[in-house]
Amino acid sequence: MIDLTGKVVLVTGGARGIGAAIVRGLASVGAEAAFTFRSDPRPAEDLVSELGGERCFCLHADFTAPEDTRAAWERALAWRGRIDVLVNNAGVFEPATIDDSDDAWHQAWERTLRINLAAAADLCRAAVRHYRERGGGIIINIASRAAFRGDDPDYMHYAASKGGMVALTRSLARGFAADKVLAYVLAPGFVRTEMAEDYVRRHGEEGILGEIPLGEMAAPQDVADIAVFLASGRARHATGTVIDINGASYVR
Ligand SMILES: NC(=O)c1ccc[n+]([C@@H]2O[C@H](COP(=O)([O-])OP(=O)(O)OC[C@H]3O[C@@H](n4cnc5c(N)ncnc54)[C@H](OP(=O)(O)O)[C@@H]3O)[C@@H](O)[C@H]2O)c1
C-alpha cells in the first residue's frame, strides 16, 4: 500500500492531460501537490477545488523563460518549505519541417528544447541542490518513446528533446545517487490527451492503433499509476531506469 502522506510533490503542467492524472494520483495516496499551469487558470483552479485547497496549490509558470522556471521552483518550495518529489511533465509537441524558413526552423528547435529539456534541467538542478541539503529526493521525468524510436520528420526536435531528457536523467541518477537522489524516466507512446489528439486527427486512429499490439492508446492514468509507484520510493535500486508505456509498440 502506497502512502505519501507528509510528502510534497511538484508536477509541471499539472492542470490537464498526463500531468493532471499524476497530480490526482499522487494526491489520492496522501501527497500534498503543487503544480504549474501556463495557459488557462480555470482547469488549474478547478483541480485545486476538486482536491482541496489545503492539500493542493497551483502556480503559473511559462517555461520559455528561465527566470519564470526559477521563480516557479521558488514559489512551489515556499508553499510547504520543502519538495520531496519533482515530476517534469510539461512539454510541447509542435511541428517543424525541413522546408520551413531558417528562422521558423531555429525558433521551433529553440522553443522545444527550452521547454521540454532546458527548463526540466533547470528544475532538476534546483531539486538536486535542495535534495542534497535535505538528505534525498525523487525526480521523475516524462520523456517519450520518440527518444528511442525517433519520431516523424516534422518532430525531430521533439524526439531530440526527449532523448536529451533520458541522458539528463541517467546522468542525475549516476551522479547524485550518493546524495540519495533517485531519478527515473517514463517513456510513453501514444497517450489520449490533447497533445496526441491533433496528430491522431491528421494521421487516422486506425493506423496508429494498428501499430500498438495492445490495440489501444494509453490513458493518462496508465502513466500516473507508474509515477505514483516511483514517487513512493519503493524502486530505489531501479534509479536511472526508463519505463516504457507504449502497449509494446516499441519494445527495446
Ligand atoms: N500524449 C502523448 O501521446 C505523449 C506521448 C509521449 C510523451 N508525452 C509527454 O507527456 C507530457 C505531457 O503531455 P500531455 O499529453 O499531457 O500534453 P498536453 O495535454 O498537451 O499538456 C501539456 C502540458 O504542458 C504544459 N506546457 C506546455 N507549454 C508550456 C510552457 N511553455 N510552459 C509551461 N508549461 C507548458 C501545458 O500547460 P497548460 O495546459 O497550462 O498550457 C500542459 O499542462 C509531455 O512532456 C509530453 O511530451 C505525451
The ligand as a MOL file (V3000), in Angstrom:
LIG
                    3D

  0  0  0     0  0            999 V3000
M  V30 BEGIN CTAB
M  V30 COUNTS 48 52 0 0 0
M  V30 BEGIN ATOM
M  V30 1 N 0.1750 12.4490 -25.1550 0
M  V30 2 C 1.1100 11.6740 -25.6690 0
M  V30 3 O 0.8370 10.8710 -26.5810 0
M  V30 4 C 2.5170 11.7200 -25.1140 0
M  V30 5 C 3.4140 10.7220 -25.5370 0
M  V30 6 C 4.7140 10.7260 -25.0590 0
M  V30 7 C 5.1150 11.6980 -24.1760 0
M  V30 8 N 4.2440 12.6560 -23.7930 0 CHG=1
M  V30 9 C 4.7560 13.6800 -22.8700 0
M  V30 10 O 3.9350 13.7550 -21.7320 0
M  V30 11 C 3.9480 15.0800 -21.2130 0
M  V30 12 C 2.5230 15.5660 -21.0080 0
M  V30 13 O 1.8730 15.5420 -22.2630 0
M  V30 14 P 0.2810 15.5940 -22.4560 0
M  V30 15 O -0.0400 14.5670 -23.4520 0
M  V30 16 O -0.4110 15.6010 -21.1550 0 CHG=-1
M  V30 17 O 0.1780 17.0020 -23.1900 0
M  V30 18 P -0.8600 18.2120 -23.0770 0
M  V30 19 O -2.1970 17.7000 -22.7600 0
M  V30 20 O -0.6460 18.9880 -24.3320 0
M  V30 21 O -0.2750 19.0130 -21.8410 0
M  V30 22 C 0.9660 19.6870 -21.9550 0
M  V30 23 C 1.2530 20.3350 -20.6270 0
M  V30 24 O 2.4670 21.0900 -20.7400 0
M  V30 25 C 2.2280 22.4240 -20.2930 0
M  V30 26 N 3.0120 23.3800 -21.0730 0
M  V30 27 C 3.0780 23.4820 -22.4320 0
M  V30 28 N 3.8680 24.5040 -22.7650 0
M  V30 29 C 4.3100 25.0680 -21.6160 0
M  V30 30 C 5.1450 26.1780 -21.3060 0
M  V30 31 N 5.6960 26.9610 -22.2620 0
M  V30 32 N 5.3750 26.4830 -20.0050 0
M  V30 33 C 4.8300 25.7390 -19.0320 0
M  V30 34 N 4.0170 24.6810 -19.2500 0
M  V30 35 C 3.7670 24.3540 -20.5290 0
M  V30 36 C 0.7460 22.6620 -20.5150 0
M  V30 37 O 0.2960 23.6880 -19.6550 0
M  V30 38 P -1.0930 24.4970 -19.9810 0
M  V30 39 O -2.1600 23.4880 -20.0470 0
M  V30 40 O -1.2960 25.4210 -18.8700 0
M  V30 41 O -0.8610 25.1640 -21.3030 0
M  V30 42 C 0.1390 21.2940 -20.2180 0
M  V30 43 O -0.0960 21.1570 -18.8410 0
M  V30 44 C 4.7480 15.9240 -22.2180 0
M  V30 45 O 6.0640 16.0920 -21.7610 0
M  V30 46 C 4.7310 15.0700 -23.4690 0
M  V30 47 O 5.8260 15.3230 -24.3160 0
M  V30 48 C 2.9510 12.6830 -24.2300 0
M  V30 END ATOM
M  V30 BEGIN BOND
M  V30 1 1 1 2
M  V30 2 2 2 3
M  V30 3 1 2 4
M  V30 4 1 4 5
M  V30 5 2 4 48
M  V30 6 2 5 6
M  V30 7 1 6 7
M  V30 8 2 7 8
M  V30 9 1 8 9
M  V30 10 1 8 48
M  V30 11 1 9 10
M  V30 12 1 9 46
M  V30 13 1 10 11
M  V30 14 1 11 12
M  V30 15 1 11 44
M  V30 16 1 12 13
M  V30 17 1 13 14
M  V30 18 2 14 15
M  V30 19 1 14 16
M  V30 20 1 14 17
M  V30 21 1 17 18
M  V30 22 2 18 19
M  V30 23 1 18 20
M  V30 24 1 18 21
M  V30 25 1 21 22
M  V30 26 1 22 23
M  V30 27 1 23 24
M  V30 28 1 23 42
M  V30 29 1 24 25
M  V30 30 1 25 26
M  V30 31 1 25 36
M  V30 32 1 26 27
M  V30 33 1 26 35
M  V30 34 2 27 28
M  V30 35 1 28 29
M  V30 36 1 29 30
M  V30 37 2 29 35
M  V30 38 1 30 31
M  V30 39 2 30 32
M  V30 40 1 32 33
M  V30 41 2 33 34
M  V30 42 1 34 35
M  V30 43 1 36 37
M  V30 44 1 36 42
M  V30 45 1 37 38
M  V30 46 2 38 39
M  V30 47 1 38 40
M  V30 48 1 38 41
M  V30 49 1 42 43
M  V30 50 1 44 45
M  V30 51 1 44 46
M  V30 52 1 46 47
M  V30 END BOND
M  V30 END CTAB
M  END
